[in-house]
Amino acid sequence: VEIECSLSDSVDMVKNLLIAEWPTEIDEVPPKADRIRLICMGKGILGPDQATIEQCDLPVFLTHPTPVNVSVKPVVVDHKESRSRGHTGASQNSSNSNGDSTECCCVVS
């Protein structure tokens, strides 16, 4: 997805532009802005959301758009709450050496 923005736009504005252009082949319903993380050229996560693109010190190229990676934080599901409501589903549960239940979430993009 290519989005045109200005250096005075905030990170939040860029996230909302991205949401407006969210590819339906990735997900029918785009994530909320607070779950989106923008990462650019080793500068880490851009933010805070009120910061402008200029304040984030992003490089600007005259020959091509600045590549920005998009990461979507997963929705954390409370499996204990789901089980108490009678919902079933796959989860990754295991026990450690103390017999305590542990849960894991892994995101690969």
C-alpha positions as CSV (number, residue, x, y, z in Angstrom):
1,V,0.0,0.0,0.0
2,E,1.4,3.4,-0.9
3,I,0.2,6.4,1.1
4,E,1.0,10.0,0.4
5,C,1.5,12.1,3.5
6,S,3.4,15.3,4.5
7,L,6.1,15.8,7.1
8,S,3.6,17.7,9.3
9,D,1.2,14.7,9.5
10,S,1.2,12.9,12.8
11,V,1.9,9.2,13.2
12,D,-1.8,8.8,14.2
13,M,-2.9,10.5,10.9
14,V,-0.6,8.1,8.9
15,K,-2.1,5.1,10.7
16,N,-5.6,6.3,9.9
17,L,-4.7,6.8,6.2
18,L,-3.4,3.2,6.3
19,I,-6.6,1.9,7.9
20,A,-8.6,3.7,5.1
21,E,-6.6,1.8,2.5
22,W,-6.3,-1.5,4.4
23,P,-6.1,-4.4,1.9
24,T,-9.1,-6.7,2.3
25,E,-7.0,-9.7,1.2
26,I,-5.1,-9.3,4.5
27,D,-8.2,-8.8,6.7
28,E,-11.8,-7.8,5.9
29,V,-11.8,-5.5,9.0
30,P,-8.7,-3.4,9.5
31,P,-7.2,-3.2,13.0
32,K,-7.7,-0.3,15.3
33,A,-5.0,2.3,15.1
34,D,-3.7,1.5,18.6
35,R,-2.8,-2.0,17.4
36,I,-0.7,-0.7,14.5
37,R,3.0,-0.1,14.8
38,L,5.0,1.7,12.1
39,I,8.7,0.8,11.8
40,C,11.1,2.5,9.5
41,M,14.7,1.8,8.5
42,G,16.0,0.7,11.9
43,K,14.5,3.6,13.7
44,G,12.2,1.4,15.7
45,I,8.5,2.0,16.3
46,L,7.5,5.5,15.2
47,G,5.8,7.5,17.9
48,P,4.2,8.6,20.0
49,D,1.1,8.9,17.9
50,Q,1.0,12.7,18.3
51,A,4.5,13.1,16.9
52,T,4.8,14.4,13.4
53,I,6.6,12.4,10.7
54,E,9.3,15.1,10.7
55,Q,9.8,14.7,14.5
56,C,10.3,11.0,13.9
57,D,13.2,11.9,11.7
58,L,12.2,9.7,8.8
59,P,14.4,9.8,5.7
60,V,12.8,11.3,2.6
61,F,13.8,10.1,-0.8
62,L,13.4,12.1,-4.0
63,T,13.4,9.0,-6.2
64,H,11.0,6.7,-4.3
65,P,8.6,6.4,-1.4
66,T,10.1,5.9,2.1
67,P,9.5,2.2,3.0
68,V,7.7,1.7,6.3
69,N,7.0,-1.7,7.8
70,V,3.6,-2.3,9.4
71,S,3.2,-4.5,12.4
72,V,-0.2,-5.3,14.0
73,K,-0.2,-6.3,17.6
74,P,-2.2,-9.5,18.1
75,V,-5.4,-9.4,20.1
76,V,-4.7,-11.1,23.4
77,V,-7.4,-13.5,24.3
78,D,-8.0,-14.5,27.9
79,H,-8.4,-18.2,27.5
80,K,-9.5,-18.7,31.1
81,E,-12.4,-16.3,30.5
82,S,-13.3,-18.0,27.2
83,R,-13.3,-21.4,28.8
84,S,-15.6,-20.2,31.6
85,R,-18.1,-19.0,29.0
86,G,-18.1,-22.4,27.4
87,H,-16.1,-21.3,24.3
88,T,-13.7,-23.8,22.8
89,G,-10.8,-23.4,20.5
90,A,-7.2,-24.2,19.9
91,S,-4.7,-22.8,22.3
92,Q,-1.1,-23.5,23.1
93,N,-1.1,-24.6,26.7
94,S,1.7,-26.4,28.5
95,S,2.9,-26.9,32.0
96,N,6.3,-26.0,33.4
97,S,8.2,-28.1,35.9
98,N,6.1,-26.7,38.7
99,G,2.9,-27.9,37.1
100,D,1.8,-24.3,36.4
101,S,-0.1,-23.7,33.2
102,T,1.6,-21.4,30.7
103,E,0.3,-19.9,27.5
104,C,2.1,-18.6,24.5
105,C,1.4,-16.3,21.6
106,C,3.6,-16.2,18.5
107,V,3.2,-13.9,15.5
108,V,5.0,-14.6,12.2
109,S,4.7,-12.0,9.4
